[in-house]
Amino acid sequence: MQLLLTIAIAAIGGAIAALLHAPIPWLLGSLLFTAVISGAGFKLQKLSSDIERWMRVLIGTALGSSVANSLGGFGVSTILSISASLVSVVIVVITGAWFFRRWLKMTRGEAFLCALPGGLSFMLALADDTRVATSGSRPRIALVHTVRVVSLVLFVSLIAFYLGTDKPQESFATWFTGGFALDPQLLIVFALALFSGLVSRYLSIAGGDVTIPLVISGLAYAAGIVDVELPQIVITLAMLIFGSILGCEIGSGPRSEYPRLAGGSLAFTAMAFVLGGLFAVMFGKLSGLGFLTLFLALAPGGIAEVSLIAISLGLDVGLIALVHLCRFFFIMLAGPVGLRVIGGARD
């Protein structure tokens, strides 16, 4: 019953935001409604990890065609974007690890994971794999990253609206039927999603629920095996589910530590946004890419969350996803090494 209530509240929030033509409505509306209701004391049930995981698999599959197209146009602008992303990661992690340890009194391991600009599920998985997470540290890490994603959604939405680059939908129904086609190749796409989802579960790589389907579907699209994309309803449902999950995370966060952690996360996020904005302006002039596209490519967030924002705004999601994919592999390799160097969770 609580699960149905959570879905209903998230859907109502997303529907109201869509009817009001708010930017990224199904993500933002569901997030805000579930956060407010949960924070007000009503007990909501967070959607199961399996539902979230398969939504990430579908998003990774949906990104395959865009990434394949970006690889076809791989050039100087892509190299500059990837280089800027990796440089910004190093700066953000070094600064953030110091900030969270100094001002929020976190352990070295917690501070390092809070500073890493990756998705929430990837950070928690990395925390578990490296034995940094404890019963007390997991909620803190989750809250810091959730506040960061929420800030990213709100900030990018406002910037897109100010720049006039937001992408309004033609009608309410477009969020569910836009781009839908009864093409037999859709069966192949869903088969790819199922196969890559099973592979990611078997390999059990942190963040693999998005990256493995992305790589597999990207290869399929690049090879010409399929050329049809997943229907809009998949993206809409993914935004709805991610929004409700983030909203429940915020609403059920550690109340006593919420002001301190949320304030610290907002301060650090603002610094990361300023750095990303400076890099976007500087490298934008060299690469010729638009500010918002490059900013999202450098944004501190996970592939799934950032890609959903890019899709909603009609930006070059292929380039953005490709840059975040390269950053993901960099973090996946450097993250555990960094934790070992600083001594993990020990002071």
Beta strands, then each sheet from edge to edge (+ up, - down):
end
